[in-house]
Amino acid sequence: MRPDSNRPGSFGRKELVMAKNRWFASLGSRSRHEELEPDDYGCEQEDPGEDSASGEENAETDELDQPEPCKELADGAKAGGLVTEQGTEGESRSLQVPEDQGLVWEPSAEDMIYSAFDASQPANQPVDLRGRDNELRTLLGAVLYRRNHAFIAGLRGSGKTSLLRVFGHLADRDGVVVVNTSCAKDTQFGALFRELLEQIPYSCVDPDKADLFESRVEAFGRDGTPLQAVTIAAMVEYSQVVMVIDEFDRVQCEEARADIAATLKLISDRRLPVRMVLAGDEASFVDIIDSHPSLLRHVTQVLTKPLEESAILSLFDICSSRSGISFSDEAKDLLVRTAMGSPYHARLFGMNAAIVAAGRGSKVVSEKDAYTGLAHSYQEWASINPDDATVFRRIVDGWHGNPARFVELSKALVSPKGSMSDALENAVPELRDREVTEELDAFGGALVHTKEGAVFRDGTAPQFLVALQAIGREHTRRKYASEEADV
């Protein structure tokens, strides 16, 4: 029920604004740009001597283990009067309490940047879905007009959930009932489908059968079968229903995966006004088809490939117009190369770079701001992925040879490819005549080997390896430039 300001006990607009202001008043201002510690890669310093074969190797590794690119680049984040715990005039949150007006809150420049880039949330409106026009048209045509199921396949951060949300928004506008759920590692078929069935409105069912529909849904439990699920879905008569299942690749139960595949097949065979749209990685799509090969006729695959450079630039432009912060050509070039076609990374890197620029009082993100933004982005990721961060640190420090080779390998693993071996050979030609196993082993637990090939355990990780290498190179360049200036 919508809030009604005239209804006793309800919250109207005035009350909601006052509640919001009280919440903001309880917030302590904090700095987004605390100086990074010497352990600037976001993982513990290690003694490489444990893994080295000689004292000479230990000495070389110790020297490699001490770079501080993130720290030096982050120094720029404090320039220009960033908000500290006490706040800085002109940039701090405006929390004023006039005696006659009560609390007044105004968003800071940093708040506006967070809102404009919205890196932590998927897109919800068509205007925010950049570079996915073809995928959206394919999805809408397949599901709404060809009456097919669909599977959106792609890496984490490639925009699958954003595509799902915009699809749902447009389908709903077209009169289609869209119900949604998301999977977890322990997802079971019965609980998953029960959640979807409970969201179907009674208006989709014959009024004389509404009570029967309700009782069947309530009786459908954890032990529910695909046949029982489809029997209930068959009661839908007066509307098209689309069931959206996000993060299907997280489901670890093989029986649950097989049951969902069986449900897709049963729905298609009965020609019900119900379709399912799933999102996950390419390996999950293969699992679905392996369960029922005939589903190839009934399921349309939509790939969220890396965005073209023009789409990423367009994304920066729209975020710039909303935040009031623009990007220099050098900054754009660096961030586009590092994002590698991922809209999530483009938003994250761009947001952190824009915050650095605003912190020094500038409306334009410089190349130096972009490097500092990458450093902050990497540190945030490393804090929640310490194991993978340690692997990447070793690679960039040269433990396994030239870091550039491994960066190219990581790019190959996330790029569109016919086969993993072909992609690796195209990225690093010298591997063409020998095995790539040794190179892949350098990634350790950061890579997971499947029947389709090697994939990153954290699908967002490759861009952070690229960022780390870029930070290291810039640190070295500045160090040499400083030494030459001293001479």
C-alpha angles and dihedrals in degrees: 000000000000118000112264116199090200095055115092113250095017131117117246126191093273093052092047092052091049091049090050092050091049089053092051090048089059091057119098113219112247135187119250090198112054111163112268118244122241087264085074098163093070097245136091120278110251136205102235090193090089090066099035125097099213143024090247091057089048092056092049093048093047089056091049091048095066108064117131107194096138092052095051093044091048091057087079089060090071095049118102099031108294117194111275128187088277092042130232125253112262095013106053125096111275106236107164128164110199110193094234100039109037124221120354121188128189124185117247124230088260091054090052091051093050090051094046097050095034090188095170096058133061119242115272104183130057091240090063096050102091124189096003102098094116093047091048093049091049092049095047093046095047097047105032101035110019090041092227129144115241138213120201108205127189148106125291110279093023093112104261095138091044089053090049093051095049090045090052091048092053094041091051090051087054091056098260119139108233120194122185142201138159132219133235132193093268097042114145124200097239096053092042096053093041088060091052094047092050090059095057107104119233089238087077091061132069105268090230089058099042094102091048090049091051094048093049092050091049091049093050104099142165090295093054116136131218090250092054091046093052092045089059093043088053088069089072106106113146105052143026111256125201118194112205119201115185127195093019090160090070092068108106099179108098091200091055091051091049092048092053090050090050090050091053090053095047093049091051094046092052093045092227122178086246127098133178128220117195130187126201143105126311093257090060091053089052089052091054093051093044089057092054114008091189088068088081085083093051105037124068115205116217115192121208097208121182111290121253117255091251091058092051090049089050088052090054090048095055092046089049092052091052097044100036090233118118130193130235116234090250092052092048092050092052095046094045092051092048096046090057093205096311114134091201094056092042090056094043096047092042093049095052092045091050091050090053091051092048089049092062091046098256130133092203126070110226126203089257090053089052092053091049090048090053089051092054092045092051093048092052091050093045091053091064097032103044096153095053090041090057090052091050092046091056092047094051091044089059101248091141100033132268107012092209090070093057093045088055090048091053090050090051092052093056098040125094107272143169091217134356094239093052091050093050093048092050091050096046110023095188089068091063095094100040142046120280094207094101092052093048091049089062088071090061115183091354087083126061119201117220133171087266093053137266121334132175114262088223107041091204094055105090094068090055091054089052089048092050092052091049091050091050093050092049091048090053092047092052092046093054092043090053092049092050091050091052090052 
